[in-house]
Amino acid sequence: MTTALELWDKLTRIHPQERRAVAWSFLYFFCLLCSYYIIRPIRDEMGVQGGVDQLQWLFSATFVVMLAVVPLFGWLCSRFPRKRLLPVAYYFFCLNILLFFFLLFLGIEPVWTARAFFVWVSVFNLFVVSVFWSLMVDLYSDTQSKRLFGLIAAGGSLGAVCGPLITSVLVMHLGKTHLLLISAVLLLASVFCMKKLIRWYEDQPQTQPRGQSPGFECEEPMHGGLLAGIRLVLSSPYLLGICLLILLYTTLSTFLYFQQAQIVKDAFSDSDQRTAVFAAIDLAVNGLTLAFQVFFTGRLVNRFGLSRTLALVPLLLAAGLFLLGLMPQLGLLIVVQVVRRAGNYAIMRPAREMLYVVLDRESKYKAKNFIDTAVYRGGDAVSSWVYTGLKSAGLSLSNIAFLAVPLALVWAVVAYRLGRRQGEIAQQTLGKGACHE
């Protein structure tokens, strides 16, 4: 007779020896994104307080901060082993949250604190999530990633549902400032899960399937200096292709984000009310994502392949943007935004992380961190100014939507070719005798 646990393993395609690792990975990502999504609506509201007409400057400032942070992280990777470095990075961000709590609580320079908070959260989000996925692609093999990354990503989606739900329920009672303390506690909980996951990994026998890079038993710091991640990217056509993938994604995302910010500003005048609205949008997106990740993402990759899976969301977005160009209405804009974000979290993001599994350890941490942070925010900054320029030139929402359709189609082509290349690299690695299932 099949037990409930065996039925769960069958539905989710988890092997018995992977249960504990997947559970800690799931809980880790849950705590991390719950922490972030509690403060994401606050960030969006801070962007409104800092001035919607100033958003392009905030995006540019975020990019500049990223350019400073990424080389520093690369240098730290070369000086400290991962087992020590990764938790300390999270502790640093936790202290930052407490600092902003006191600044907001005491009402020190409200406008500039709001702008600084917007920039900081934009850095915090990409950095801590990049570190999470760097660890995941380091611990799991290529075949494991195709089975398990969708389920692990679902932990983040559940956290992304709970985070804005907590904000929506509590913001009108506690005020947005006190929610930062809840976010800090959850970030500390994610460090606890990280340590448990690393301990599990170290306890496994050498025959346990591993990723393509040395395990945590190899505790020497990585080689290279401040700019090692940038050099790795510039020397690899494959990594440059991932950069292009990210830039196309961020361009389309930024266009839709600016529209959302303006619409909500025009519709609501109260600060806490806008925060609650942003939280409700996040809740709708992440609720739609959750079930798909648990049961379908892994099956989608195995059924259609990584290349077709990566191309799916860009093609859907191209169709949505074309319809938006024909019917530039508020309701349709919200639908396109929800489909884009849910598709990214449920399909695109887990599949995108699979691209890194076949790479060496230095690429998984240094090059990946550079792409996930500096390249990502660089795309945000450039596209924010492009959007501002298009609006200044008098282009309507319909015009901008039509202009974005070719970008979405190029994004689909790049995604498809990267998926094909990942499979080729995986086969070459297996041919050299790497660990696999």
N, C-alpha and C positions, 0 to 999 in steps of 0.2 A: 504493500500500500504506500502510495506516494505521500510523503509528509509535506507540510506547508513550506518548510525550508527548501526541500528538494524542488517543489513546484516553483518557488521564487528563483532558484538557481537556473531552472530551465527557461523561465520567462525572460530573465535578465542575462542569461548565458555566462554566469559567473562560475568558475571552477571552485570546488570546496576549499582548496588551499589559498584562494584569493579573497575569501569572505572578509577576513579581518582587515586586510589592506584596503579593500574597496570601502568598507565601513568607515575607517578613519579618514580616507580621502574624501568621501562623501560629507562627513561631518566637518572636516577642515574647510571645505569649500562653502558649506552652509554657513558656518560662523563668519567666514571672511566676507561673503557677499551680503549677509544679513547686516554686518557691521557697516559696510559701505552704503547699502540701500537705505539705512536709517538716515544717513546724512546726505545722500544724493538729492532728495527733494529740498533739503536746506541749501545745498549748493546751488540748485536751480533758482531758488528764491533769492539767494545772495547775488546771482547773476542779474536778476531783475532789479534788485536794490542798487547794484553798482551801475546800472544803466544798460538797457537793451542795446542802445546805440553805441555802447562801449564794448560789446561782447567780442568783436574782432581783436580788440586790444588785449582782452583777457586770454583769448586763445593764443595770441602771439606771446604773451608773458609766460603762459604754460609751456610753450615750446622752448623758450629761452631757459627756463628752470630745468626742463628735461635735459637740455644740452649740457648743463652743469652736473646733473645728478648721474647720468649714465656713465661718463668716464670715471666718476668717483666709485660707482658700484663695480666697474671693471677692475679698478685698482684694488678694491677691497677683496674681490674674488682671487686676486693674485697674491694676497697677503694672508688670508684666513681660510681655513677649510669650511666647506659648506655647512657642516653640522653646527658650527659656531656662528657663521655669518648670517644665515637665513633667519633664525630667531631674533638676533640682535636688530636686524633691519625692521622687523615688525615692532619690537619694543620702541624703536626710535619714532615710528609713526604714532604709536600709542601716546607717547609723550607730547607729540604735536597736537593730538586731539585735545589733551588736557590744557595745553597752552591756549588754543582757540576757545575752549570753554571759558576760561578766565577773561579773555579779551571781550567775548560777547556778553558775558555775565556782567562785567563792569562797564560795558558800553563805551569802550575806548575806541575812538575814531571809527564810528560805525560804517561809513562808506568804504574806507580803505581796508578795514578788517573784513568787510563783505567781499571785496575784490580779492584780497589775499586768500581768504577761505576758498573762494571759487577756484583759484589757481592751485592751491594746495590739494584740494580734493581731487582735482583733475589729474594731478601727479600721483597722489596716493592710490587712486583706483587702478591705474595702469600698472604701477610698479608692483603692488602687492599681488595682483592677479598674475602678472608676468612671472613673479617668483613662484607662485603656486604651480603654474603650468610647466615651468622649468623643472621643478621637482617631479611632476608627474611624468614628463617625457624622459626623465632620468631613471625613474623607477620601473616603468612598464615597458615591455618589448613592443615591437611593431604590431604583432598579431594581437597581443593583449589590448593595445590602445584602440584597435578597431572594434573590439568587443565591449570594452569597459568605459571609454571616455565619455560616451553619451550618458551613461548612468552616473558617472562621477560628476559630470557637468550638471546633472539634475540636482545634486546637492546644492550647487550654487543657485540654481533656479528656485529651489525651495527657500533658500535664504533670501533671495531677491523678492520672493512673495511676502515672507514674514517681515522683512525690513520696512518696506513702505506701509505694510499693514500696521506695524507698531507705531510708525510715524503718524499715520492717519488717525489712529485711535488716541494717541497720547499728546499730540502737538497742541491741541486746543485746551488741554488740561495742564500740561507741564510747561508749554512753550518750547520752541525749537532748541533753545540753548541746552537744557537739561538732557535732551536726547543724546548729546555728544557723549555723556558718561556711559550710557548703555552701549553705544558704539565701541567705546574703548574696552569695555569688559568683554564683548564678543571678539574683538581683535586678539585679546589675550587668550581667549579660549581656542582660537585658531592656532596659536603657537603651541598649546598643549597637544592638540591633535597632530600637528606637524611632528613633534617629538615622538609621539606614540607610533606614527607611521614610519619614521626613520628607525626606531627601535625594532619594529616588526621586520623591516627590511634587513637589518643587520643580523637578526636571529635566524634568517632563512638559510638552509644548506646551500652549498655551491651549485647543486643541481637545479635549484629553483630558477625558472626563466627570468632573465634580467633584461634591462635595456641595453643599448649598444655601447654605453660608457661605463667606466669603472664604478664600483659601488662605493658606499660610504666607508667601507673598510680601507679604502685608499684615501687617506685623509690629508694628502699633501695639497696645498693650495694650487690653483690653476696657474699656468704660466701666462706671460704677457703683461703689458703695462696698461696705462690709462686708455689708450685708443685701440686695444686689441679687438674689441667687438666690432668697431668700425672697419678695421682692416680685414677682418674675416668676411664681413658683408661685401665689401668692395672687390674682394678676390674670388667671390663665388657667384656665378650666374644664377644658381638655384636660390641663394639668399636674396639676391637682387630682385628675382622674380617675386619672392614673398614681399619684399618692400613695395613693389608695384601693386600687388594685391591689396596691401594695407592702405596705400595712398588712394586707390580707387574707392575702397570701402569708406574711408574717412571723408572723402569729398562728398559722396552722396549722403552720408549720415549728417554732416554739418549743414548741408542745405536744408534738410528736413528739420533739424534741431532749431535752426534760426526761425523757421516758420512757426514751430511750436511755441517758442518763447514769446514771439510777438502776439500770437493768438491769445495765449493765456493772459498776457499783460493787458490786452484790450478788454478781456472778458471779466477780469476780477481786479478789484482795487485793494483788497485786504491782504496783508503779507502772509499771515497764517493760513488764510483761505487758499492762496496760490500754492503754498507748500503742500496743503492737503490734496489739491488737484494734481500736482506733479506726482505725489505719492500714489494717487489713484491710477494714473496712467501707468506708472511702473508696475503696480499690482496687476493690472489687466494684462500687460505684456508678459510678465513672468508666470502668471497663472496659466496662460496659453502654452507656454514653453514646457512646463514641467512634465506632463504626461508623455509628450512626444520624446523627450530625452530618455525617460526611464525605459520605454518599451520599443522605440522605433529607430532612434539614431544609429545604434550599432547595427541593426538589421538593414537599414538603408545603405550604409557603407558597404556591408558585405554583399548585399544584393546587387547594387548598381556600380560599386567601385568608388574609390575615393575621388577620382576625377569628375565623374558625373555628379556626385554628391556636392562637391565644392561649387560646381557651376549652377546648381539648382536655385539658390537664393538670388544670385544676380539676375538670372532670367526672370524670376518672379517679380523682382523689383523693377526690371525694365518694363514689364507689362503694366505694373502699377503706375509707374511714372507716365507711361503713354496715356493711360486712362485719366490720370490727373491733368495731363495737358489738355485733354478733350473736355474734361469736367472739373475745373479748378474749384472744388467745393470743400468746405471745412470737414464734413463727414468723411469724404474720400481721403483727404489728407491724413486724418487720424488713422483710417484703415491701413493706408500704405505704411505709415510710421509703425504701427503695431506689427504688421507682417514683416517689415524689415528687421525690427529688433528681435521679435520672437524667432524669426528664421535664422538670424545670426546666432542667438544664444542656443537654440535647439540643434541646429545643423552646422552652420558655418564655423562657429568657434571650435567645437570639438574636432571637426574635420581639419580645420586649419592647424590645430596643435599637433595632429598626426604627421604633418609635414616635417616636424622637427625630430621625431622619434628616431629616424635613421641617421642622424648626425652625431658628431663627436660631442663630448661633454662640454668643451669650451664654447662650441657653437650654441649648445642648449642654454647656457647661462649668459655669456657675454653678448654674442651676436643676437640672440633672441631678445634679451633685455633691451638692446639698442633699437631693434625693430619695433618691439611692443610699446616702447615709450617714446623715444625721440622721433622715430619715423612716423609713428602714429600721430603724435601731437604736432609734428611738422606738417602733416597732411591737414590736420585741423586748422592750423594757423593760416596756411596758404589758401585753403578753400574758404575760410571765413572772410578773407579779404576779397576773394573772387566773388563770393556771394554779395558782399557789400557793394562791389563795383557793378555787378549786374543790376542790383536794385537802384543804384545811383543813375545807371544808364536808362532807367525807366522800364526795365523788363518786368512783366507780371509773373505771378506764380505759374501760370500756364506756360509762358515762354521758358522759364527756368526748368520746368519739368520736362519739356521737349528736349532742351539742351542736355539734360542728364541721361536721357535714354541711351545714346551711343556710349556714354561712359559705363553704364551698367552692362552693356553687351561686351565691351572690351574686358570688363571685370570678369565676366563669365568665361571668356576665352582664356585669359590668364590663369584663372582658377583651374580650368580643365587641364591645361598643359602642365601646371605644377603637380596636380594629382597623378598624372601619367609619369612625370619625372620621379616622384616619390617612390612609385612602384619599381622603377628601374634601379634606383639607388638601393632599395630594400633587397632586391634580387642580387645585386652585386655584393652587398654586405653578407648575405647568406652564403654566397658562393665562396667567400673568404673564410667561412667557418665561424661566424659570429653566433652568439647564443640566440636560440629561437625556440618557439614551441613546436 
